[in-house]
Amino acid sequence: MGNHTVTRADLCEAVYQKVGLSRTESAELVEKVLSEISDSLVSGDSVKLSSFGSFVVRSKGERIGRNPKTGEEVPISPRRVMVFKPSNVLKQRINDALVDGS
């Protein structure tokens, strides 16, 4: 298992290497794609990327939590959270890589 985190710069470099755009154009393309995904999620829409997965925004209601240190009950305010659900294709690729040892 790798300990490398893929960054925006890594994505830009991959687009530069594989697509052949300039580094500046590659960076702009990556930024536009990420911005479009972010804007859709902020507006409450789901984002589905075929063969990769879905990003979904869910609303969580108010609930009572407990401070683990003091045991005191604390209200947790309602909020929206983003959830990622990987596609079956992605899950299969990950599991195949595990079996192959790569």
C-alpha positions as CSV (number, residue, x, y, z in Angstrom):
1,M,0.0,0.0,0.0
2,G,1.3,3.4,-0.9
3,N,1.7,6.3,1.5
4,H,1.5,9.0,-1.3
5,T,-1.3,11.5,-1.3
6,V,-2.2,12.7,-4.8
7,T,-2.3,16.5,-4.9
8,R,-3.6,19.0,-7.4
9,A,-0.1,19.4,-8.7
10,D,0.1,15.7,-9.3
11,L,-3.2,15.8,-11.2
12,C,-2.0,18.7,-13.3
13,E,1.3,16.9,-14.1
14,A,-0.6,13.7,-15.1
15,V,-2.9,15.8,-17.5
16,Y,0.3,17.5,-18.9
17,Q,2.0,14.1,-19.5
18,K,-1.0,12.2,-20.9
19,V,-3.0,14.7,-22.7
20,G,-0.3,16.9,-24.1
21,L,-1.6,20.3,-23.0
22,S,0.8,22.9,-21.7
23,R,1.4,22.9,-17.9
24,T,-0.7,26.1,-17.6
25,E,-3.6,24.7,-19.6
26,S,-3.4,21.4,-17.6
27,A,-3.6,23.3,-14.3
28,E,-6.5,25.4,-15.6
29,L,-8.4,22.3,-16.7
30,V,-7.9,20.5,-13.4
31,E,-9.0,23.7,-11.5
32,K,-12.1,24.0,-13.7
33,V,-13.1,20.4,-13.1
34,L,-12.6,20.6,-9.4
35,S,-14.4,24.0,-9.3
36,E,-17.4,22.5,-11.2
37,I,-17.6,19.6,-8.8
38,S,-17.4,21.8,-5.8
39,D,-20.0,24.3,-7.1
40,S,-22.4,21.4,-7.8
41,L,-22.0,20.0,-4.3
42,V,-22.4,23.4,-2.6
43,S,-25.7,23.9,-4.5
44,G,-26.8,20.5,-3.1
45,D,-26.5,18.5,-6.4
46,S,-25.0,15.0,-6.5
47,V,-22.0,14.4,-8.8
48,K,-21.7,11.1,-10.5
49,L,-18.5,10.1,-12.3
50,S,-19.0,7.0,-14.3
51,S,-16.7,4.1,-13.4
52,F,-15.4,6.1,-10.4
53,G,-18.1,6.9,-7.9
54,S,-20.7,9.4,-6.7
55,F,-20.3,12.4,-4.4
56,V,-23.6,13.1,-2.5
57,V,-24.5,15.8,0.0
58,R,-26.6,14.7,2.9
59,S,-28.4,16.7,5.6
60,K,-27.9,15.6,9.2
61,G,-30.4,16.8,11.8
62,E,-29.7,18.2,15.2
63,R,-28.8,15.6,17.8
64,I,-27.4,15.3,21.2
65,G,-23.8,14.3,21.6
66,R,-21.6,13.7,24.6
67,N,-18.3,15.2,25.6
68,P,-16.1,12.1,26.1
69,K,-14.0,13.9,28.7
70,T,-16.7,15.2,31.0
71,G,-19.7,13.1,30.0
72,E,-21.7,16.3,29.5
73,E,-24.4,16.3,26.9
74,V,-23.9,18.8,24.1
75,P,-26.3,19.6,21.2
76,I,-24.8,19.1,17.8
77,S,-26.3,21.5,15.3
78,P,-27.8,20.4,11.9
79,R,-25.3,20.4,9.1
80,R,-24.7,19.1,5.6
81,V,-22.0,16.5,4.9
82,M,-20.5,15.1,1.7
83,V,-20.4,11.4,1.2
84,F,-18.4,9.5,-1.4
85,K,-19.7,6.2,-2.7
86,P,-17.2,4.4,-5.0
87,S,-18.6,2.6,-8.1
88,N,-18.4,-1.2,-8.4
89,V,-15.8,-0.7,-11.1
90,L,-13.5,1.2,-8.8
91,K,-14.0,-1.2,-6.0
92,Q,-13.1,-4.1,-8.3
93,R,-10.0,-2.3,-9.5
94,I,-8.8,-1.7,-5.9
95,N,-9.5,-5.3,-4.9
96,D,-7.8,-6.7,-8.0
97,A,-4.7,-4.6,-7.3
98,L,-4.7,-6.0,-3.7
99,V,-4.8,-9.6,-5.1
100,D,-2.1,-8.9,-7.7
101,G,0.2,-7.3,-5.0
102,S,0.6,-4.0,-6.8
